[in-house]
Amino acid sequence: MQQNPTPPTPTPTPTPEANAFERLSHYGGFDWAKHQHQLAVVDHAGAVRLELRFDNTAEGWALLREKLAPFPALGVAIETSCGPDVERLLDMGLAVFPLNPKAAERYRDRKRPAGAKDDPLDAWCFADALRTDGHAWRPLRPLDPATMELRLLCRDEIALIQQRTALANQVQAALHEYYPVALQSFDDWTSPLAWRFVLAFPTPADLAHAGKRKWEKFLHANRAWRPGTAERRLALFAKAAAFANPNAAVTAAKSMLASALAEQLLTLQRQIDRYRQRIEKLFAEHPDRDTFGSLPGAGDKIAPRLLAELGPDRQTFDSPEALQCYAGTAPVTRRSGKRHDVVIRRSCNMTLRATVHLWADLSRSTCVWAQAYYARKREQGMGHAAALRCLGQRWLKILWRMWRDRAAYDEARHTRDQVKHGSWVVKLLPDATPAASTH
């Protein structure tokens, strides 16, 4: 009786990244700068086939396109993952592999232990690194225009908000010099109400001279009349000159600075509001809006930022661990001999990391299990930031599954999954019962 032959072991399906690298016939290294760029191209054997220095102009890039024509299957390693140079390389149809700056430094050290450094050397180091190690690198995937615009707008909005915070701090520092009553009257100096007050009453003398009727009119006009705060503010306004700086020169100079900063803040806030309107419009039109919009605590600001940083390509993160490392919530383990350290991850997407931190904090007020999880971590001795990082780590695992399945967040489903897998978190919930944990 003839036995059936043993079926052959199936060959693993190559990942898209592996396919992209295997198709390459030559490997390039791109050292970019503001005015000039350096390119080196090597073949499979490591022999240099092209070295080119060109200007960052239309003519320079046309020259680059001409010189690269003999290399139709070219991959390029570059020490960044964004910017106009990356966009132009992608537009030329090249496979672009971003290189971490720390890794780039190590590749330079490997080629030149003495520490020599110049642009042609860097370009050659990157090209040879791609040739030898690029099989494990992930090529950049161009984003669709809607997601790209949303990502750039969200990042720029964050930068504008940081500028607003810096200007608000400068206003408070100026007021501290001559106008303590203004500081005591308003708690939120990122609010236009406080800036308008500085413009309406730039000095303690102006405030005292205005009188109670104008104070009340200002509060009503700015919709700031509240039973709990109005009387306190009016009482403070009445003591405007009691603790003001007695030096008239200081008051004159610092009042001009405070007014100038307040004007800048109002202008900046109008621009931030325009950004917010555009972001909300793009987010409402995005196919993934329901997935990210359902996240507890994310709201109108955090949800678009999360969507923009993850993007629409489901092959970007093949596991929740990959997303957690990218977001910086996964710790880094350093083990050598008897030494074993677990430290915070520094190499990550800083924008996503800050966004996840804010999201984890906001989720505590709308999600019972998130607050219970955070409270347990604090009981275990963790600080606020560390506990939020652990909560963010757990949220990202949930978000990864939602993102892969294109599904909205379902609190009931999540609770059932925790019960099914015997999660210790479900036992912290206020309505947890022994009977519920056995199902």
Residue, then its C-alpha position, 0 to 999 in steps of 0.5 A: m500500500q502506497q503511503n501518501p507523501t508528507p505535504p510540503t511545509p507551506t512557504p510563509t507569505p512575504t510581507p509587502e515590506a519584504n516584497a518592496f525590498e526584494r524588488l530592489s536592484h540598487y540601493g541609495g543613500f540620501d543626505w539632505a540639507k537646506h540648500q544642497h543634497q548628496l546622493a550615493v547609489v550602490d549595487h548588490a555587491g556594494a560597489v558605488r554606481l553613482e555619487l551626486r551632489f545637487d542643488n535643492t532647486a527645480e534644476g537640481w531635482a531635474l538633474l537627479r531624475e535624469k541621473l537615476a533613470p538607469f536605476p528603475a528599481l531603486g530604494v533610498a534611505i533618508e534620515t527623516s520620514c517627512g518633508p518636501d524632500v521625502e515627498r519628491l522622492l516618493d513622487m519619483g516612484l522610489a521606495v523610500f526607507p526612513l532611517n532613525p537618527k540614532a541608527a544613522e549615527r551608529y551606521r556612520d560609526r560602523k563605517r568610520p570609527a574615528g568619527a570622520k563625517d561629511d555629506p558623501l560619507d553619510a550618503w554612502c553609509f545610508a546606501d550600504a546600510l539599506r543594502t545590508d539591513g534593509h530587509a528588516w526596514r519598513p518603506l514609507r507608504p504615501l498617505d491619501p490626500a485627506t489623511m495627509e492634510l488632516r495629519l499636517l493640520c493637527r500637528d500644526e494646530i498643536a504647535l499653534i496651541q503651544q505658542r498660545t501657551a507660551l504667550a499666555n505665560q509671558v502675559q502673566a509674567a508681565l502682569h506680575e510686574y505691575y498688575p497683581v489684581a488682573l492675575q487674581s481675577f482670572d484663573d484661565w489665561t488661555s481664555p480670550l476673556a482674560w486677554r480682552f480684560v488686559l486690552a480694556f483695562p491695561t493698567p490698575a489706574d485705568l481699571a480704577h478710573a473705569g468704575k463699577r458700571k464699566w466693570e459690569k458692562f465688560l463682564h456682561a459683554n463678554r458673557a462672563w457674568r456668573p453668580g459665583t465669580a462676578e462679586r469676587r471679581l468686582a471686589l478685586f477690581a475695587k482694590a486695583a490700586a492697592f497692591a500695584n507697582p508704585n514705579a510709574a515707569v515699570t507700569a508704563a513699559k509692562s502695560m505696553l508689553a501685556s497689551a501687545l501680547a494680548e493682541q497677539l493672543l487674540t489674533l492667534q486664537r482666531q487662526i486656531d479656530r480656523y484650524r479647528q473648523r477645517i480639522e472637524k470638516l475633514f474628520a467628519e468626511h473621513p471613512d474612519r470617523d466612526t471608529f475614532g469618534s467612538l473612543p471614550g474621552a477622545g472628543d473633537k480634538i483627540a479623535p482626529r489626532l489619533l486618526a491622523e497619526l495611525g492613518p488608513d493603511r491597516q498594514t502599517f501596524d501588524s500587531p498591537e505591540a507594534l502600535q504600542c512601540y510606535a506610540g511610546t507606551a511600551p517600555v524598553t527592557r535593558r538586560s545584561g548579566k545581573r542588571h535588568d532595567v525597564v525604562i520609558r521608550r524615548s524613540c517613538n512618535m512624539t505627537l502620538r505619544a502626547t495624544v495618547h497621554l491626553w486621551a488616557d487622562l480624559s477617558r477616566s471621566t467617561c469610562v469606569w474601567a479606565q478610572a479603576y485601572y488608573a486608580r489601581k496603578r496609583e495604589q501600586g505606587m506609580g506616579h500620575a504620568a506612569a499610570l496614564r502610560c500604562l492605561g494608554q498601553r491598554w487603550l492602544k491594544i483595544l484601539w488596534r483591534m477596532w482600527r483593524d476591524r473598522a469597528a466602533y468602541d463597544e463598552a459592553r463587548h469590551t466588558r464581556d471580553q474582559v470577563k471571558h479572559g479573566s481580566w483582573v480589571v473587571k474585578l475592580l468595577p463597582d458592579a463586579t460580582p462573583a457570579a459575573s466573573t464566572h460567565 
